[in-house]
C-alpha cells in the first residue's frame, strides 16, 4: 500500500535543531556549526584540510571577493572547480551572497556545453586555469563577462577595497541556490533547479536515510553529501580519485585515506566501492574503523553486495536508489539485496523499501509527454502491483522545475492538480510487499514474442559468465541482439555457446572491444553512446 503525500509541511530536522532564527539558507547552518565545532575538520582533500571555523572565514573572505567583483544576489556563477575543499569554499560563498551556483558536466561534448551555457546565462565563471580555455573555443562561454579565480589571490589594494564585514544575503527558500545540468541523447540539456528550500527538503530526506552524526568521519566521492555533512557537523574526507579519469583509480590511495583519517563511513559510487572491496578481499586487508557504507548512482547487483560484505564484514551497508531530481527514492541493505541473487532472472533488481516521505507509482511506458487535467485522471493510469512500467514519484524533496526549459518540464514532469510528479525514466514495478524493483531504462526495454526483456537482467546474467567482462541486450537492425565485451582474449565461439546454453532470448550476438560506461559514476552502461557505436 502506497503512502499519499500530505500538503501540510512539517519542520525539517534542520529547522528543529536550529537555536536561532528560522532557516532559509545552508549558510545559517554553517555559521552555527562554525561556533559549535570551531576546531573540528570540516572537509579534507588529498592536499589540504579546513576546520569549521576556518571554512567559515574562507567562505566570508571569498564572498567579499565576489562582492568586490560586482557579483550580486540573483547572479548565476558557472563553477568549474574539481571536487575539493576549494570547490565548497566557492560554492558556499556563492550561497553567502545570494547568487546561484551553476554546474555543468565537464565531460559533455562542446555542443552540449554551449547549449547548457546559453540556457544558464551566467554572469561569471569561477574555474581553474584549464577551464578558461573554453573561452577560446566557445562563443557561449565568451559571453560570460567576469572570470573569478577560485583561490582569489588578490592584490593588497584589492583586498583593502573588499567589504570583509559583508553579511550573508537573507535568501528566501524559493530563491535558486543550485542549477545542475544533466544531459541526455536528444534535445537540450536539463537544468535541474534547486532552491534553498528544496535543498533543505532533500537534505532532510538524506538525514533520515543515512543518519549522519557529528561524530562521523566520511570518505566521500559523491558531492552533494558533503553539504549534508556540513549541516550536521561531521567530517568529509574527499576520496583521492578523479571521476573524469576512472582508470586512474588506485584503491590503495583510498584505503590509505581511510586509515590515516580513521574514517567511520564510506559514501561512494559502486565503481569505487567495488574496486576498494576487491582490493580488501583479495589482499586480506581490514578497515575496522568503517561502520557504515552507502552507495548509489548506478545499479548495484546481488553479487556486488556479496563482495562488499566479504570486504567489510562488520559494517552496515546499503544501496540508495535515486536520481538528480529525487534523492533518495528507496533503500536496500547489502544483506537483503545479496539474498535476491537467485531471483534476479525473474524479477529484476530489487532497490528495496520506499523512503517514507515519497509517493511512488507505476504508469505505462510511453515516449510521449503526459498531460492530465486532474489527479483522478492520472490515477486511472496507475498500474497494479507486479506490472512493469515507468516509475514516477512525488514528494517535498522531488524536483518540480527546471531552469529556462519548458521543454524539459513537459517531457519529465506530470502536473496533476497541485502535485507535480517526476518521471524517472526508469522501468520497474512495485511488489506485493511494497518493495521496488528495477528492470532497466524505459527507452531500453525490448518487447519480444509477447515478453518484456529487461536489460538489467541480461547484464547481470551476462557478467556472471567469467569469459564476459560486460554485456547487455539491444535492438540492432530490428533484431534482439546481445552486445558483449569479452574478458581479455576469451574465445568468441566458446562465449556464443555459453549464451546459447543460458536460455536467454536473443536473435544475434555482437562482440565489441569496449562497451561505454556513463562518465558520472562509471558504473552503468551509457546506452546512448553504445547505440551510436552500433550504427
C-alpha positions as a printed NumPy array, in Angstrom:
array([[  0.   ,   0.   ,   0.   ],
       [  1.495,   3.326,  -1.069],
       [  1.543,   6.399,   1.103],
       [ -0.154,   9.556,  -0.042],
       [  1.569,  12.92 ,   0.046],
       [  0.111,  15.343,   2.542],
       [  0.032,  19.001,   1.637],
       [  0.875,  20.162,   5.137],
       [  4.582,  20.769,   5.659],
       [  6.299,  19.945,   8.933],
       [  9.593,  21.411,  10.042],
       [ 12.681,  19.602,   8.818],
       [ 15.292,  18.23 ,  11.216],
       [ 17.488,  21.119,  10.195],
       [ 14.961,  23.699,  11.395],
       [ 14.131,  21.829,  14.605],
       [ 17.797,  21.767,  15.598],
       [ 18.435,  25.46 ,  14.969],
       [ 18.968,  27.651,  18.014],
       [ 18.416,  30.958,  16.218],
       [ 16.176,  32.402,  13.501],
       [ 14.3  ,  30.045,  11.132],
       [ 16.446,  28.617,   8.382],
       [ 16.238,  29.698,   4.754],
       [ 19.832,  29.085,   3.699],
       [ 22.522,  26.474,   4.413],
       [ 24.815,  29.388,   5.302],
       [ 22.831,  29.788,   8.538],
       [ 23.684,  26.191,   9.463],
       [ 27.358,  26.618,   8.596],
       [ 27.577,  29.757,  10.714],
       [ 26.167,  27.917,  13.715],
       [ 28.428,  24.896,  13.223],
       [ 31.493,  27.146,  12.952],
       [ 30.653,  28.189,  16.531],
       [ 29.734,  24.693,  17.738],
       [ 32.704,  22.851,  16.205],
       [ 35.369,  25.513,  15.511],
       [ 38.389,  23.186,  15.676],
       [ 36.841,  20.129,  14.033],
       [ 37.933,  19.265,  10.487],
       [ 35.027,  20.09 ,   8.172],
       [ 36.482,  18.989,   4.808],
       [ 39.75 ,  17.359,   3.846],
       [ 41.053,  16.545,   0.374],
       [ 44.352,  14.998,  -0.735],
       [ 46.191,  18.335,  -0.431],
       [ 44.59 ,  20.331,   2.344],
       [ 42.064,  20.412,   5.165],
       [ 39.917,  23.083,   6.773],
       [ 38.206,  23.306,  10.165],
       [ 34.677,  24.614,  10.556],
       [ 35.966,  27.96 ,  11.843],
       [ 38.475,  28.23 ,   9.003],
       [ 35.858,  27.246,   6.449],
       [ 33.528,  29.973,   7.7  ],
       [ 36.265,  32.58 ,   7.446],
       [ 37.323,  31.43 ,   3.974],
       [ 33.717,  31.496,   2.772],
       [ 33.299,  35.042,   4.108],
       [ 36.549,  36.159,   2.501],
       [ 35.627,  34.605,  -0.839],
       [ 32.155,  36.152,  -0.668],
       [ 33.823,  39.536,  -0.112],
       [ 35.986,  38.898,  -3.186],
       [ 32.89 ,  38.049,  -5.258],
       [ 31.2  ,  41.19 ,  -3.977],
       [ 34.28 ,  43.188,  -4.984],
       [ 33.926,  41.694,  -8.486],
       [ 30.33 ,  43.011,  -8.571],
       [ 28.618,  39.618,  -8.226],
       [ 25.246,  40.194,  -6.604],
       [ 22.25 ,  38.249,  -5.348],
       [ 20.453,  36.556,  -8.224],
       [ 23.516,  36.385, -10.49 ],
       [ 24.452,  32.97 , -11.881],
       [ 28.049,  31.806, -11.466],
       [ 29.359,  28.894, -13.526],
       [ 31.577,  26.646, -11.377],
       [ 34.452,  24.679, -12.923],
       [ 36.392,  23.561,  -9.854],
       [ 37.233,  19.898,  -9.121],
       [ 35.779,  18.275,  -6.002],
       [ 37.984,  19.686,  -3.257],
       [ 37.982,  21.992,  -0.242],
       [ 38.239,  24.863,  -2.7  ],
       [ 35.057,  23.776,  -4.505],
       [ 32.979,  24.04 ,  -1.335],
       [ 34.549,  27.337,  -0.279],
       [ 33.499,  28.873,  -3.597],
       [ 30.064,  27.245,  -3.734],
       [ 29.225,  28.345,  -0.196],
       [ 30.498,  31.853,  -0.97 ],
       [ 28.045,  31.953,  -3.869],
       [ 25.255,  30.991,  -1.473],
       [ 26.535,  33.571,   1.031],
       [ 25.971,  36.481,  -1.365],
       [ 22.659,  35.101,  -2.632],
       [ 23.899,  34.174,  -6.106],
       [ 23.281,  30.852,  -7.877],
       [ 25.956,  28.197,  -8.458],
       [ 25.747,  26.527, -11.884],
       [ 27.382,  23.158, -12.585],
       [ 27.896,  21.552, -15.997],
       [ 29.097,  18.045, -16.732],
       [ 32.692,  18.727, -17.737],
       [ 32.79 ,  15.53 , -19.805],
       [ 29.948,  16.722, -22.058],
       [ 30.546,  17.467, -25.721],
       [ 31.376,  21.01 , -26.839],
       [ 27.899,  21.303, -28.36 ],
       [ 26.206,  20.363, -25.093],
       [ 28.401,  22.71 , -23.066],
       [ 27.419,  25.548, -25.397],
       [ 23.715,  24.704, -25.073],
       [ 23.92 ,  24.497, -21.296],
       [ 25.825,  27.772, -21.115],
       [ 23.164,  29.513, -23.209],
       [ 20.375,  28.162, -21.011],
       [ 22.052,  29.268, -17.76 ],
       [ 23.014,  32.778, -18.977],
       [ 25.816,  33.082, -16.411],
       [ 27.326,  36.429, -15.481],
       [ 30.548,  34.941, -14.127],
       [ 32.656,  31.808, -14.139],
       [ 34.883,  30.562, -11.339],
       [ 37.262,  27.919, -12.588],
       [ 40.748,  26.501, -12.713],
       [ 43.068,  27.764, -15.445],
       [ 42.207,  24.891, -17.818],
       [ 38.562,  25.942, -17.697],
       [ 39.479,  29.323, -19.188],
       [ 40.424,  27.527, -22.417],
       [ 36.689,  27.177, -23.017],
       [ 36.594,  30.907, -23.657],
       [ 38.784,  30.396, -26.727],
       [ 36.688,  27.544, -28.165],
       [ 33.123,  28.531, -27.285],
       [ 31.191,  31.619, -28.296],
       [ 28.7  ,  30.944, -25.488],
       [ 31.47 ,  30.997, -22.879],
       [ 32.885,  34.239, -24.284],
       [ 29.623,  35.951, -23.367],
       [ 30.426,  35.39 , -19.682],
       [ 31.7  ,  38.772, -18.587],
       [ 33.531,  38.029, -15.326],
       [ 36.233,  35.468, -14.57 ],
       [ 36.774,  34.614, -10.9  ],
       [ 39.917,  32.991,  -9.537],
       [ 38.853,  30.085,  -7.277],
       [ 41.8  ,  30.873,  -4.992],
       [ 41.148,  34.646,  -5.331],
       [ 44.731,  35.772,  -4.943],
       [ 44.045,  39.494,  -4.781],
       [ 46.449,  42.346,  -4.619],
       [ 46.801,  44.183,  -1.31 ],
       [ 44.992,  47.155,  -2.829],
       [ 42.092,  44.982,  -3.979],
       [ 41.87 ,  43.336,  -0.565],
       [ 41.649,  46.743,   1.07 ],
       [ 38.592,  47.529,  -1.058],
       [ 36.787,  44.274,  -0.168],
       [ 33.984,  44.505,   2.367],
       [ 35.056,  41.832,   4.872],
       [ 32.098,  42.804,   7.09 ],
       [ 29.687,  41.636,   4.401],
       [ 26.715,  39.865,   5.981],
       [ 25.064,  36.778,   4.432],
       [ 22.307,  37.598,   1.978],
       [ 18.924,  36.626,   3.502],
       [ 17.988,  34.266,   0.67 ],
       [ 14.388,  33.159,   0.725],
       [ 13.533,  29.494,   0.44 ],
       [ 12.151,  29.963,  -3.063],
       [ 15.415,  31.556,  -4.283],
       [ 17.532,  29.425,  -6.61 ],
       [ 20.665,  28.025,  -4.942],
       [ 21.936,  25.476,  -7.47 ],
       [ 21.47 ,  24.697, -11.144],
       [ 22.924,  21.368, -12.237],
       [ 22.768,  20.101, -15.782],
       [ 22.008,  16.525, -16.676],
       [ 22.466,  15.539, -20.302],
       [ 20.556,  13.106, -22.454],
       [ 20.978,  11.936, -26.026],
       [ 18.416,  14.261, -27.587],
       [ 17.066,  17.747, -27.009],
       [ 18.573,  20.393, -24.771],
       [ 20.365,  19.538, -21.514],
       [ 18.085,  19.537, -18.469],
       [ 18.843,  22.303, -15.997],
       [ 17.776,  20.946, -12.61 ],
       [ 16.828,  23.942, -10.467],
       [ 17.309,  23.538,  -6.726],
       [ 16.007,  26.289,  -4.477],
       [ 17.28 ,  26.814,  -0.941],
       [ 14.023,  25.344,   0.321],
       [ 14.385,  22.292,  -1.914],
       [ 17.946,  21.712,  -0.656],
       [ 16.623,  21.653,   2.903],
       [ 13.944,  19.105,   1.999],
       [ 16.487,  16.96 ,   0.129],
       [ 18.982,  17.092,   2.967],
       [ 16.295,  16.239,   5.495],
       [ 15.438,  13.178,   3.394],
       [ 19.117,  12.184,   3.328],
       [ 19.351,  12.645,   7.094],
       [ 16.503,  10.195,   7.558],
       [ 18.175,   7.694,   5.228],
       [ 21.894,   7.961,   6.049],
       [ 21.554,   9.037,   9.708],
       [ 24.779,  11.071,   9.904],
       [ 26.025,  12.407,  13.251],
       [ 28.617,  14.977,  14.247],
       [ 30.951,  12.13 ,  15.25 ],
       [ 31.171,  10.666,  11.733],
       [ 34.225,  10.896,   9.501],
       [ 33.119,  10.054,   5.962],
       [ 35.179,   9.046,   2.941],
       [ 33.076,  10.665,   0.185],
       [ 33.113,  10.784,  -3.608],
       [ 29.52 ,  11.97 ,  -4.143],
       [ 29.482,  15.821,  -3.988],
       [ 26.011,  16.545,  -2.576],
       [ 26.674,  14.513,   0.579],
       [ 29.44 ,  16.877,   1.696],
       [ 26.789,  19.585,   2.114],
       [ 24.755,  17.167,   4.23 ],
       [ 27.771,  16.584,   6.474],
       [ 28.402,  20.298,   6.855],
       [ 24.854,  20.555,   8.134],
       [ 25.344,  18.023,  10.942],
       [ 28.907,  18.953,  11.868],
       [ 30.663,  15.794,  10.701],
       [ 33.926,  15.486,   8.747],
       [ 34.123,  14.822,   4.993],
       [ 37.276,  13.29 ,   3.516],
       [ 37.13 ,  13.659,  -0.261],
       [ 38.307,  10.468,  -1.967],
       [ 41.639,  10.688,  -3.794],
       [ 40.086,   9.875,  -7.148],
       [ 39.382,  11.825, -10.337],
       [ 35.974,  10.648, -11.647],
       [ 36.839,  12.092, -15.072],
       [ 39.624,   9.502, -15.294],
       [ 38.136,   6.271, -13.908],
       [ 41.132,   4.182, -14.977],
       [ 43.264,   6.268, -12.603],
       [ 41.518,   4.852,  -9.521],
       [ 44.075,   3.283,  -7.186],
       [ 42.288,   1.535,  -4.285],
       [ 45.447,   1.705,  -2.16 ],
       [ 45.125,   5.509,  -2.1  ],
       [ 41.545,   5.258,  -0.841],
       [ 42.474,   2.666,   1.781],
       [ 45.366,   4.848,   2.977],
       [ 42.995,   7.823,   3.295],
       [ 40.53 ,   5.781,   5.336],
       [ 43.282,   4.56 ,   7.664],
       [ 45.092,   7.872,   8.124],
       [ 41.845,   9.75 ,   8.824],
       [ 40.169,   6.986,  10.863],
       [ 37.095,   7.218,   8.626],
       [ 33.955,   5.643,  10.039],
       [ 31.817,   5.618,   6.896],
       [ 32.117,   5.358,   3.11 ],
       [ 29.717,   7.188,   0.765],
       [ 30.666,   6.489,  -2.836],
       [ 29.712,   5.206,  -6.266],
       [ 29.519,   1.413,  -6.789],
       [ 32.549,   1.701,  -9.103],
       [ 34.871,   2.962,  -6.379],
       [ 33.397,   0.705,  -3.72 ],
       [ 33.836,  -2.378,  -5.945],
       [ 37.495,  -1.609,  -6.601],
       [ 38.233,  -0.977,  -2.94 ],
       [ 36.318,  -4.104,  -1.873],
       [ 38.147,  -6.259,  -4.427],
       [ 41.466,  -4.988,  -3.104],
       [ 40.426,  -5.546,   0.515],
       [ 39.137,  -9.069,  -0.092],
       [ 41.933, -10.384,  -2.314],
       [ 44.776,  -8.905,  -0.246],
       [ 43.163,  -9.81 ,   3.088],
       [ 43.105,  -6.205,   4.267],
       [ 40.894,  -4.879,   7.046],
       [ 39.406,  -1.495,   7.823],
       [ 37.804,  -1.985,  11.252],
       [ 37.02 ,   1.727,  11.673],
       [ 34.349,   1.565,   8.928],
       [ 30.917,   1.012,  10.489],
       [ 28.607,   2.144,   7.651],
       [ 28.748,   2.116,   3.849],
       [ 26.33 ,   3.789,   1.431],
       [ 26.493,   3.579,  -2.337],
       [ 24.346,   4.881,  -5.188],
       [ 24.243,   6.496,  -8.586],
       [ 24.203,   3.232, -10.543],
       [ 22.773,  -0.264, -10.379],
       [ 24.023,  -2.423,  -7.519],
       [ 23.691,  -6.186,  -8.09 ],
       [ 23.462,  -9.01 ,  -5.533],
       [ 26.982, -10.222,  -6.355],
       [ 28.307,  -6.709,  -5.682],
       [ 26.756,  -6.812,  -2.219],
       [ 28.235, -10.242,  -1.541],
       [ 31.677,  -8.803,  -2.297],
       [ 31.047,  -5.691,  -0.172],
       [ 30.039,  -7.833,   2.805],
       [ 33.139, -10.037,   2.466],
       [ 35.414,  -6.995,   2.355],
       [ 33.632,  -5.202,   5.23 ],
       [ 32.097,  -7.996,   7.341],
       [ 31.444,  -5.804,  10.378],
       [ 29.858,  -2.855,   8.575],
       [ 26.246,  -1.956,   7.87 ],
       [ 25.837,  -1.344,   4.145],
       [ 23.01 ,  -0.065,   1.971],
       [ 22.379,   0.851,  -1.661],
       [ 20.431,   4.069,  -2.208],
       [ 18.246,   4.43 ,  -5.302],
       [ 17.51 ,   7.943,  -6.512],
       [ 18.231,  10.494,  -9.205],
       [ 19.264,  14.13 ,  -9.645],
       [ 15.609,  15.121,  -9.361],
       [ 14.758,  12.845,  -6.449],
       [ 17.31 ,  11.655,  -3.903],
       [ 16.524,   9.298,  -2.191],
       [ 13.668,   7.182,  -3.57 ],
       [ 14.362,   3.862,  -1.856],
       [ 16.979,   1.949,   0.107],
       [ 18.034,  -1.683,   0.487],
       [ 20.69 ,  -3.2  ,   2.733],
       [ 23.554,  -5.175,   1.215],
       [ 22.423,  -8.227,   3.149],
       [ 18.883,  -8.059,   1.792],
       [ 19.945,  -7.423,  -1.82 ],
       [ 22.522, -10.235,  -1.695],
       [ 19.707, -12.626,  -0.786],
       [ 17.924, -11.795,  -4.08 ],
       [ 20.748, -13.482,  -6.04 ],
       [ 18.603, -16.296,  -7.459],
       [ 15.566, -14.048,  -8.047],
       [ 17.135, -11.52 , -10.413],
       [ 16.401, -13.603, -13.53 ],
       [ 12.681, -13.337, -12.84 ],
       [ 12.233, -10.016, -11.055],
       [ 14.961,  -7.589, -12.   ],
       [ 16.919,  -5.667,  -9.372],
       [ 15.316,  -5.001,  -6.005],
       [ 16.059,  -1.478,  -4.733],
       [ 14.153,  -2.026,  -1.519],
       [ 11.712,  -0.166,   0.641],
       [ 10.458,   3.23 ,  -0.491],
       [ 11.535,   6.259,   1.521],
       [  8.661,   7.016,   3.883],
       [  8.144,  10.591,   2.626],
       [  7.929,   9.752,  -1.057],
       [  4.954,   8.74 ,  -3.147],
       [  5.792,   6.296,  -5.963],
       [  3.564,   4.873,  -8.689],
       [  3.967,   2.895, -11.898],
       [  2.427,   4.038, -15.193],
       [  2.513,   2.52 , -18.701],
       [  5.75 ,   3.219, -20.614],
       [  5.421,   5.912, -23.267],
       [  7.812,   8.281, -25.016],
       [  5.096,  10.947, -25.259],
       [  4.664,  13.896, -22.925],
       [  1.889,  13.261, -20.414],
       [ -0.73 ,  15.899, -19.698],
       [ -3.636,  15.301, -17.343],
       [ -6.454,  17.577, -16.225],
       [ -6.818,  16.215, -12.7  ],
       [ -5.383,  13.899, -10.062],
       [ -8.179,  11.451, -10.827],
       [ -7.152,  11.303, -14.481],
       [ -3.568,  10.45 , -13.513],
       [ -4.717,   7.84 , -11.008],
       [ -6.506,   5.99 , -13.819],
       [ -3.083,   5.473, -15.425],
       [ -1.595,   3.732, -12.384],
       [ -0.935,   0.034, -12.939],
       [ -1.194,  -2.612, -10.242],
       [  1.486,  -4.433,  -8.298],
       [  3.971,  -6.613, -10.21 ],
       [  3.245,  -4.847, -13.516],
       [  6.274,  -3.301, -15.265],
       [  6.012,   0.354, -16.25 ],
       [  7.675,   3.715, -15.696],
       [  8.389,   4.772, -12.117],
       [  7.023,   8.21 , -11.217],
       [  7.496,   9.928,  -7.852],
       [  6.292,  12.97 ,  -5.922],
       [  7.184,  14.491,  -2.572],
       [  8.719,  17.539,  -0.904],
       [ 12.258,  16.507,  -1.938],
       [ 11.296,  15.764,  -5.561],
       [ 12.396,  18.454,  -8.021],
       [  9.412,  20.273,  -9.512],
       [ 11.017,  22.623, -12.05 ],
       [ 13.866,  23.156, -14.489],
       [ 15.617,  26.41 , -15.242],
       [ 14.705,  28.11 , -18.506],
       [ 13.317,  24.914, -20.051],
       [  9.621,  24.361, -20.502],
       [ 10.549,  21.537, -22.912],
       [ 12.325,  19.629, -20.112],
       [  9.368,  20.187, -17.768],
       [  6.815,  18.854, -20.254],
       [  8.973,  15.82 , -21.016],
       [  9.882,  14.885, -17.436],
       [  7.016,  16.107, -15.249],
       [  3.316,  15.419, -14.831],
       [  1.18 ,  18.118, -13.198],
       [ -1.863,  16.609, -11.536],
       [ -3.856,  19.143,  -9.555],
       [ -1.393,  20.908,  -7.264],
       [  1.046,  17.966,  -7.194],
       [  3.925,  17.658,  -9.651],
       [  5.2  ,  14.149, -10.348],
       [  8.662,  13.357, -11.706],
       [  9.087,  10.774, -14.457],
       [ 12.287,   8.907, -13.563],
       [ 12.707,   7.287, -16.975],
       [ 13.365,   4.026, -15.117],
       [ 11.22 ,   0.968, -15.698],
       [ 10.215,  -1.302, -12.868],
       [  7.397,  -2.493, -10.663],
       [  6.231,  -2.498,  -7.058],
       [  5.784,  -5.917,  -5.476],
       [  3.005,  -7.026,  -3.164],
       [  5.259,  -6.305,  -0.174],
       [  5.754,  -2.702,  -1.288],
       [  9.359,  -3.16 ,  -2.417],
       [ 10.506,  -1.514,  -5.63 ],
       [ 12.209,  -3.426,  -8.461],
       [ 14.122,  -2.014, -11.448],
       [ 14.137,  -3.638, -14.874],
       [ 16.073,  -1.041, -16.904],
       [ 15.694,   2.346, -18.558],
       [ 12.301,   2.75 , -20.224],
       [ 13.882,   3.51 , -23.591],
       [ 15.967,   0.329, -23.421],
       [ 13.168,  -2.183, -22.717],
       [ 12.5  ,  -4.637, -25.557],
       [  9.229,  -6.378, -26.336],
       [  9.906,  -9.782, -27.894],
       [  7.4  , -12.579, -28.512],
       [  4.949, -11.057, -26.053],
       [  7.566, -10.635, -23.307],
       [  9.325,  -7.558, -21.948],
       [ 13.08 ,  -8.124, -21.957],
       [ 14.931,  -6.304, -19.195],
       [ 18.476,  -5.052, -19.915],
       [ 19.292,  -5.147, -16.186],
       [ 18.552,  -8.863, -16.035],
       [ 20.606,  -9.58 , -19.146],
       [ 23.52 ,  -7.5  , -17.871],
       [ 23.523,  -9.326, -14.568],
       [ 23.395, -12.777, -16.136],
       [ 25.99 , -11.998, -18.809],
       [ 28.555, -10.515, -16.419],
       [ 28.266, -13.61 , -14.202],
       [ 29.896, -15.57 , -17.008],
       [ 33.647, -15.399, -16.36 ],
       [ 34.508, -15.08 , -20.055],
       [ 32.379, -11.921, -20.367],
       [ 33.576,  -8.587, -18.959],
       [ 30.392,  -6.673, -19.768],
       [ 27.248,  -7.219, -21.813],
       [ 23.697,  -6.106, -22.482],
       [ 20.796,  -6.581, -24.892],
       [ 19.601,  -4.088, -27.512],
       [ 17.626,  -3.919, -30.733],
       [ 20.09 ,  -3.799, -33.634],
       [ 18.668,  -3.847, -37.159],
       [ 15.334,  -4.845, -35.587],
       [ 16.915,  -7.919, -34.038],
       [ 17.212,  -8.677, -30.318],
       [ 20.984,  -8.611, -30.064],
       [ 23.404,  -9.437, -27.272],
       [ 26.225,  -6.871, -27.134],
       [ 29.272,  -8.424, -25.475],
       [ 32.673,  -7.168, -24.379],
       [ 34.749, -10.303, -23.846],
       [ 37.06 , -10.779, -20.885],
       [ 40.598, -10.384, -22.226],
       [ 41.197, -12.726, -25.166],
       [ 38.344, -15.118, -24.388],
       [ 37.256, -17.278, -27.315],
       [ 34.177, -15.799, -29.003],
       [ 32.941, -19.18 , -30.217],
       [ 33.013, -20.507, -26.672],
       [ 31.075, -17.444, -25.439],
       [ 28.447, -17.935, -28.161],
       [ 27.891, -21.451, -26.89 ],
       [ 27.694, -20.228, -23.292],
       [ 24.945, -17.726, -24.024],
       [ 23.123, -20.271, -26.183],
       [ 23.082, -22.714, -23.278],
       [ 21.973, -19.998, -20.832],
       [ 18.402, -19.921, -22.1  ],
       [ 18.439, -16.164, -22.765],
       [ 16.123, -14.948, -25.503],
       [ 18.014, -13.305, -28.381],
       [ 18.416, -13.373, -32.164],
       [ 22.018, -12.282, -32.708],
       [ 25.308, -11.744, -30.876],
       [ 27.716,  -8.875, -31.482],
       [ 31.166,  -8.505, -29.939],
       [ 32.73 ,  -5.07 , -29.474],
       [ 36.057,  -4.028, -27.969],
       [ 34.62 ,  -1.681, -25.374],
       [ 31.129,  -1.038, -24.015],
       [ 30.991,   2.646, -22.94 ],
       [ 30.077,   3.46 , -19.356],
       [ 28.437,   6.612, -18.01 ],
       [ 31.047,   9.282, -17.248],
       [ 29.456,  10.369, -13.974],
       [ 29.825,   7.177, -11.91 ],
       [ 31.413,   4.771, -14.427],
       [ 29.111,   2.087, -13.06 ],
       [ 26.385,   1.699, -15.673],
       [ 26.255,   1.341, -19.44 ],
       [ 25.913,   4.514, -21.496],
       [ 23.196,   3.273, -23.862],
       [ 23.199,   6.45 , -25.947],
       [ 26.903,   6.147, -26.789],
       [ 26.506,   2.413, -27.365],
       [ 23.717,   2.996, -29.893],
       [ 25.966,   5.385, -31.814],
       [ 28.77 ,   2.818, -31.864],
       [ 26.426,   0.15 , -33.228],
       [ 25.064,   2.261, -36.088]])
